[in-house]
Amino acid sequence: MEAKTPSAGQSALYYGLLMAIALIVVHLVLYLVGQSRETAGIVISILIFAAAIIVVQLDYKNKKCGGFISYGRAVKIGFLSILFASFMVAIYMFLYLSQINPGEMMEAKMEAMQQIYNYGLSPEQEAQQIEMQEMIHTPVAYAVFTIFSYALMGIVFSLITSIFIKKEEHVSLG
């Protein structure tokens, strides 16, 4: 009896969970050292994000596909994994911004409002911009933004990394 290889969806769910844990741990470490909103912290997060996609694609290629993977399948596993991870990280972000560190969101909102005042807008325009900031700077909005931004970055990184990860199995005619 042959062992059934897990589907890309099952594998992506597993990899997504691991990616989410890694991304959450990185965010917590950056938060603890005061770098979560700094340029260096953002760069580190993006590098971890990209590395996680590469590791997932390589692991899937080597363990589930016998060392061969098509470009499309590599894109699929990378994107689905980060998509699943994005939902888990979004839940974490909601809890982080509503319970653990609501001050970070308030700080970002204050910075945005200060920029609005610095633009020299009319009072009506300022009021509109401030109202928009009130809607944007909520834990729910940040969670939704996390899902969309991770999905967008995930598809872009997956499309790029799959170029280097793919390894087609050549069938000999003979």
C-alpha positions as CSV (number, residue, x, y, z in Angstrom):
1,M,0.0,0.0,0.0
2,E,1.5,3.3,-1.1
3,A,1.6,6.3,1.3
4,K,-0.4,9.2,0.0
5,T,1.4,12.5,-0.4
6,P,-0.3,15.4,1.4
7,S,-2.0,17.9,-0.9
8,A,-0.5,21.3,-1.5
9,G,-3.3,22.7,0.7
10,Q,-2.5,20.4,3.6
11,S,1.2,21.2,3.3
12,A,0.6,24.9,3.0
13,L,-1.5,24.9,6.2
14,Y,1.4,23.2,8.0
15,Y,4.0,25.5,6.6
16,G,1.8,28.5,7.1
17,L,1.5,27.7,10.8
18,L,5.3,27.4,11.1
19,M,5.7,30.7,9.1
20,A,3.2,32.5,11.4
21,I,5.0,31.3,14.5
22,A,8.4,32.5,13.1
23,L,7.0,35.9,12.0
24,I,5.3,36.4,15.3
25,V,8.4,35.5,17.3
26,V,10.5,37.9,15.1
27,H,7.9,40.7,15.7
28,L,7.9,40.1,19.5
29,V,11.7,40.1,19.6
30,L,11.8,43.3,17.6
31,Y,9.2,44.8,19.9
32,L,11.2,43.9,23.0
33,V,14.4,45.5,21.6
34,G,12.4,48.6,20.4
35,Q,13.0,48.0,16.7
36,S,9.5,46.9,15.5
37,R,8.7,50.2,13.8
38,E,12.3,51.1,12.8
39,T,13.8,50.6,9.4
40,A,16.2,47.9,10.5
41,G,13.3,46.0,12.1
42,I,11.2,46.2,9.0
43,V,14.1,45.1,6.8
44,I,14.7,42.1,9.2
45,S,11.0,41.2,9.0
46,I,11.0,41.3,5.2
47,L,14.1,39.1,5.0
48,I,12.6,36.6,7.4
49,F,9.4,36.7,5.3
50,A,11.3,36.0,2.1
51,A,13.5,33.3,3.7
52,A,10.4,31.5,5.1
53,I,9.0,31.3,1.6
54,I,12.2,29.9,0.2
55,V,12.5,27.3,3.0
56,V,8.9,26.2,2.4
57,Q,9.4,25.9,-1.3
58,L,12.7,24.0,-0.9
59,D,11.3,21.7,1.8
60,Y,8.2,21.0,-0.2
61,K,10.2,20.3,-3.4
62,N,12.6,17.9,-1.6
63,K,10.3,16.2,0.9
64,K,7.0,16.0,-1.0
65,C,7.9,16.2,-4.7
66,G,11.0,14.0,-4.8
67,G,13.4,16.9,-5.6
68,F,11.4,18.2,-8.6
69,I,8.9,21.0,-8.7
70,S,7.3,23.0,-11.4
71,Y,7.3,26.8,-11.4
72,G,3.6,26.9,-10.9
73,R,3.6,24.4,-8.0
74,A,6.4,26.3,-6.3
75,V,4.5,29.5,-6.6
76,K,1.4,27.8,-5.3
77,I,3.0,26.3,-2.2
78,G,4.8,29.6,-1.4
79,F,1.7,31.7,-1.8
80,L,-0.7,29.4,0.0
81,S,1.7,29.0,2.9
82,I,2.0,32.8,3.4
83,L,-1.7,33.2,2.9
84,F,-2.5,30.8,5.7
85,A,0.2,32.5,7.8
86,S,-1.3,35.9,7.1
87,F,-4.5,35.0,8.8
88,M,-2.7,33.7,11.9
89,V,-0.5,36.8,12.0
90,A,-3.5,39.0,11.6
91,I,-5.1,37.4,14.7
92,Y,-1.9,38.0,16.5
93,M,-1.7,41.7,15.3
94,F,-5.3,42.3,16.4
95,L,-4.5,40.9,19.9
96,Y,-1.1,42.7,20.0
97,L,-2.6,46.1,19.1
98,S,-5.7,45.8,21.2
99,Q,-4.3,44.0,24.3
100,I,-0.5,43.8,24.4
101,N,0.6,47.2,23.1
102,P,-2.3,49.5,22.1
103,G,0.1,52.5,22.5
104,E,1.9,51.5,19.3
105,M,-1.2,52.1,17.3
106,M,-1.9,55.4,19.1
107,E,1.7,56.5,18.4
108,A,1.3,55.8,14.7
109,K,-2.0,57.6,14.6
110,M,-0.5,60.7,16.4
111,E,2.4,60.7,13.9
112,A,-0.1,60.6,11.0
113,M,-2.2,63.4,12.5
114,Q,0.9,65.5,13.0
115,Q,1.7,65.1,9.3
116,I,-1.8,66.1,8.4
117,Y,-1.4,69.3,10.4
118,N,2.0,69.9,8.7
119,Y,0.5,69.8,5.2
120,G,-1.3,73.1,5.7
121,L,-4.7,71.8,4.5
122,S,-7.9,73.7,4.9
123,P,-9.9,72.9,8.1
124,E,-12.4,70.8,6.1
125,Q,-9.6,68.8,4.5
126,E,-8.0,68.3,7.8
127,A,-11.2,67.1,9.3
128,Q,-11.6,64.6,6.5
129,Q,-8.1,63.3,6.9
130,I,-8.4,63.0,10.6
131,E,-11.7,61.1,10.2
132,M,-9.9,58.7,7.8
133,Q,-7.0,58.2,10.3
134,E,-9.6,57.3,13.0
135,M,-10.9,54.5,10.7
136,I,-7.4,53.3,9.6
137,H,-5.8,53.2,13.0
138,T,-7.8,50.4,14.6
139,P,-6.8,46.8,15.5
140,V,-9.3,45.4,13.0
141,A,-8.0,47.6,10.1
142,Y,-4.4,46.7,11.0
143,A,-5.4,43.0,10.9
144,V,-7.1,43.3,7.6
145,F,-4.1,45.2,6.2
146,T,-1.8,42.4,7.5
147,I,-3.7,39.9,5.4
148,F,-3.6,41.9,2.2
149,S,0.0,43.1,2.6
150,Y,1.2,39.6,3.4
151,A,-0.8,38.1,0.4
152,L,0.6,40.7,-1.9
153,M,4.2,40.3,-0.8
154,G,3.7,36.6,-0.7
155,I,2.7,36.3,-4.3
156,V,5.5,38.7,-5.4
157,F,8.2,36.8,-3.5
158,S,6.8,33.4,-4.5
159,L,6.8,34.4,-8.2
160,I,10.4,35.5,-7.9
161,T,11.8,32.7,-5.7
162,S,10.1,30.0,-7.8
163,I,12.3,31.0,-10.7
164,F,15.2,29.7,-8.8
165,I,13.5,26.8,-6.9
166,K,11.9,25.1,-9.8
167,K,13.4,21.9,-11.1
168,E,11.5,20.1,-13.8
169,E,11.7,16.4,-14.1
170,H,12.9,15.5,-17.6
171,V,11.3,12.5,-19.1
172,S,13.6,10.7,-21.5
173,L,12.1,9.3,-24.7
174,G,13.8,6.1,-25.3
